[in-house]
Amino acid sequence: MIEWLKPGAFLGSIVFALIGVVIFWLCFIIIDKITPYDLWEEIVEKQNVALGLVVAAMCLGISMIVAAAIHG
């Protein structure tokens, strides 16, 4: 039988995915609070491409840390 079709493995994957998303959003909110300006306003309303790239890199970094923590 395929391993990921087992209910325990499937439920575990869902739980870890939800934990990863929650941790990611908490990190994003913390970084948004410690920056001197509103990230959402700067990126969406003012179209600040440079800040968008920095936030994208930050998002990838946080995602890799969360994935490594959950996997290992």
N, C-alpha and C positions, 0 to 999 in steps of 0.2 A: 504494500500500500504506500501511496505517496505520503511522505513525512508531514508536509505542511497541511494536509487535509485532516489530520487528527485534531479533535476539538481542543485539546490542551495546548497544542502548538499554535493553533489559529488564535485562540483567546490570548495566549501569552504575547503573540505578535501585536495584537490590537492594543493590549495594555501598555506594552513598551512603546508603541507608536504614540499613544496618547500622552504618556509621561514625557517622551521626547519633545512633542509639540508644546506642552505646558512649560517645560524647562526653557525651550527656545524663546517663547513669548515673554517669559519672566526676564530672561537676559536682555531681550530687546527693549523691554520697558525700562529696565535699570539703565541701560546705555542711553536711552532717550532722555531719562531724567538727569543724567550727569553731564550731558552735553549742554552748552550754553544757549541753544536754540531748539525750536520744535522741529524734529526731523521730518515729520509728516508734512508740515506746512512748507518747509524748504524744498522737499523733493517733489511733492505733488503740485502745489500752488505756484511756487517760484521756478519750477523746472530746473533745479540745481543738479545737473548731470554728474558733476564731480562728487558731490555728497552722495548721490545715488550709487555711484560705483563703490565708494567707501562703505556704505551701509550694506551693499550686496556682498562685498568681501567679508564684512563682519558676520553677516548671516551665514555664509559658507563656513567660516571658522567655527562659529557656535555650533552649527549642524554637525560638523566633523567631530567636535569634542563630545557632543551628546551621543552621537552614533558610536564612537569609540568606548564611551563609558557604558553604554547599554550592551554592546557586543562583548566587551571584555570584562 
